[in-house]
């Protein structure tokens, strides 16, 4: 009798295994939402050194293809006389290993500021390419339109070098340095730096970052705030 029960239990377990495997199979869709004390992009505050709410979704397609969209609250367009309080990024590309340990990521990204009413428009499109080896990633982004409303700034470029060091127990240390060249406007070109420490707890990842730039050319007309000054940014992100 006991042997029959054991055999029946084993049979039921083996029958259930494919169902469990299918249930645990990773979905091609992923979502994220975050709250940050300051939305810093390439070292420059997009929110007048104020908090921002952010979120996005990503689709991992076949053979390394991907698509995604991401959005954040902003202040800089309205501060500059425009009429947009949100940034929406839409992107797509391909990412895959091209050699042992070497990963290539290429794609295009469009920054959309709905009804921004700036002239030139703040809307910007870039193409990019990145190489990753071990913990390090080198990336270059090239604007095929004017860059964030700067006149005659097509063909601007941003190069950045970053790394992700796994310290164990969910801790990650991420140093970064980048250089933004604004075409035909050297006064707006600058270097930015950051160092971020994060820790993952299940779906939650709080982080603290020290951010700085070498420019004082980015000043908000509202409150006369230096948008590229050194600062500490606190954030918490949920991924699901």
N, C-alpha and C positions, 0 to 999 in steps of 0.2 A: 504493500500500500504506500509506504513512504517513498519507495523507488518510483512509483507511478506519479506521485505528486511532484517529486523532483524533476522527473522527465517532462511533465506537463508545464512546470514553471520555466524550465529551460527552453521549451518549445515556444512559449509565449514571449519570452525575452528576446529570442532570436527573431521572431516575427516582428517585434516592435522596433528592433534596431534600425531598419531603414527609415522608419517614420521619424525617429529621433534625429537621425542624421540629416534628413531633409529639413526638419524644423530648425536645426541649428545652422543650416547653410546660410552664409552671409548674404544679406540683401544687397542688390546693386545700388539702392538708395540709402543715403545717410543724411542726417540733419544736425544742425548745431544752433545754439543760441547763446549769447554772452552779454554780460554787462561789464563795462570798463569805465574807469575813472577819467579817462582821456583817450580819445581816438587819435592815436599817432600813426600817420602814414608816411613812410620814408622820413621819419623823424619830426615831421611837421604836424602840429595839432590841427585836426579837422573840425574840432568842436569848441574852439576858443578856450582850451584847457578845462573843458567841462565833461561830465559823463556822457556816455553813448550807449544805446541799446542796439545790438547787432544780431544777425541770424542768417543762416544760409542752408542750402541743400546741394548735394552732389550725387551724380549718377556715374557709377563705374561701369562703362560699357565693355564689350568684348575686345580682346586683343590689345588692351592698354588704352583704348579710347575713353575719354571722360568728358562730361559736361557739368556745369555748375552755375549757381547764382548765389549772390550774397548781398546783403543790404545793411546799411548803418545810418543812424541819425547823424546829421552834420549841422554846422553853423556857418561855415566859411562863405558859402554862396550868398546867403542872405546878408551876411556882414559886408560882402563886397558889392551890395546893391542888386543882387539877383533875387530869385524867388524859388529856391529849392531847399528843403529841409531834410532830404534823404538822398543817399547815394546808393545806386543799384549796380552791381557788377555782374556781368554775364561773361562766361568764359568756356573754352573748350580746347581740347588738344589730345595729345598722345604721350604716354609715358611708358617706358619699358627698358629693360636691360639690353645694352648694345654690346657689352663686353663683360668679362668676368668681373663682377663687383661695380661696374660702371653703368649708371642709369641716365638716360636722356629723357628730358621733358620739354616738349615744344607745343606752342599753342598761341591763342589770341585771346585778348581780354578787352571788353568795352566797359568803360565807366559811364554810367548814365545818371544825369542830374535832371529829373523831370521838370520841364518848364523853367529851366534855370534863368532864361532871359538875359544871359550875359552875352556880350559881343566883344571878341569871339566867344562861341559857346564853350561851356566848361566840359561838355561831353568829349571823351577821349578814347581812342582805340590804340592798343599796343599789341605787338607781337613779341613773343619771348622764347628764349631757349635756356635750358639749365642742364648742367652736368653734376651728378652726385656720385661721390666715391667715399665709402666709409661714412663718417659722420658729417662730412663737409659737402656743401652745395655752392656752386658758382652759377649765377644767373644774370642774364642780360635782357632788358626790356627796351623795345624801340618803338617810339610813337610814330604812327602813320597818319596822324592828324595833329592839329595843334594840341599842346599839352596843358590841360586843365585851365583853359582860358587865356594862356599867354599868347599874344599875337605873334604870328610868323614863327611859331615854335615847333613846327613839324620836324620830324627826325631828331627829336630829343632822345636821350638815352639814360637808362639807369642800370648800373652794375652793382651787384651786391654779393658778398661772401658771407655765408652763415654756416653754423655747425650745430648739431644736436648731440649732447653728451648725456648718455643714460647713466645716472648716478646710482641707480638701483632703488628699489622700494617705491617706484612710481615717480621719482624725482628726475627732472630733466633740466639741464643747463644749456642755454642757447645764446652764444655770442653772435654778433652781427656787425658788419660795417658795409656801408653803401655810398655810392657817389651818384648824385643826380646832376646831369648836364642838361641845361635848358638851352636849346638852340637859339643863337643870335641874342642871348641875354645872359652874359656871364655873371652879372650881379645876382642873378637868381639861382645860380649853380652852387652846390654845396655838398658836404660830406655828412653823413649821419652815422651814429653808433648806438648800439643797445646791448644790454645783457639781461636775459630773462631767466628766472628760476620758476619752475612750475612743478606741481605734484598732482598726480591723477588719483582720484578716489572713485572707482567705478566709472560712472558717466560724467562726473564732475572733475574739472581741472581749474583750480585757482592758480594765479600767477602774480608775480611781482617783477617789474622791469625797470631798469634804469636807462633812460633815453637822453641823447644829447645830439646836437648838431654844431657845425662851426659857422653858422650863418645867423645874422640878425636882420636879414632882409625881409623876413616874413612876419609882419606885424598886423594884428587885427585892428581895423578902423574903429571897432567897438571896444572900448576899454583900453585901447593902446597896448594890448598884450603881445609879448614876444612869443610867437607860436613855435619857434624852434629852440626855445631855451631848454636847459637840462631839467629833467623831472623824473618823478617816480610814478609809474602807472600800475594800478591794481586792477585785476580783472578776474572774473570767474566765468567759465565756459561749460556748457552741458552738451554732450554729443550723444546722439541716439539714432 
